[in-house]
Amino acid sequence: MEQVTANVCTNTRLRGCNPSYVVTSDGVVVIDTPQLPTKAVAMRQEAESHGPIRYLINTEQHVDHIFGNWYFRGAGTVVNHRELYERFMVVFPELDPFAYAYESVPGDNAKGTDLDEPEGVALWPDREEYYRDPNKGRIIFTGDLTLRVGEHTFHLLHTPGHTPGQLAVHVPEERVVFTGDTIFSGCQTWLMTSDVDQWLGALERIRTLDIDLIVPGHGPVVPKSYLDVQRSHLLAWKSAVATAIGKGWSRDETIARVSFRDEFGPVDIGQGYMLDYIQSRNAAALYDKLTGSAPRLTAPDGTPAAAT
Ligand SMILES: [Zn+2]
């Protein structure tokens, strides 16, 4: 894990999200869990070496932020926004999150990933056993919620946009906010389950916080000023698709011609093979949103093959 401030650790070098923890005078608070089983087991061990885990907070519903909760069973109380809780590892015809999580584990590099872990197969849960208790929220809330643990405050701010149940976790004593995928730093942004206008509002809400550092959902820790970069990426996507619609391009033409593959950095670690997939899904999602068409995909998680 990487030390971010005196009491905050994260890991920005894994396939999956940036799982993190905060050490307080009365135990540890975990924010998101590693998708890969061996990394989840290792992170729990490391976190517990600083004291008992009091709470586990998930920032969003996507597999890469919640699947690892399984490996934290019995460690603290899981806290979820209701919009997240209701989508927690829910299987839809278009997306089976359990199967998607498993795809990243076998080490045959079939998908071109470079950080797969064959050891994780040994730790993989039986499907039925998993779904009996995937370790989702025990505290479920709407709006915002504040937790006090030891000398630390955890403001759980509802910041929908990337997903409906998106949270930012603001820890004022560390001058840090954990944003989940409201921020993708230095890598491609996934838009397909998103409401971009809400997302822009979420960035403005985060801007009001008195903080120094942002722990993003993906990519390196960044200063608060990165909010402007994320905002510019969202606006660029939105205006490119709006322009395409204005020119009368069809959905397929828009998907084929609107792309930021060479501009907004690589895809986060281990998912480089999805670069073109992200471009086409982002364009399709925005096209549907801006033209008011019914989404082609009915899963709240949005995509048949992947969500991050
Ligand atoms: Zn993610």
Residues whose N, C-alpha, C, O or C-beta is under 5 A from the ligand:
A	BS01	ZN	C17 H62 D64 D181 G217 T308
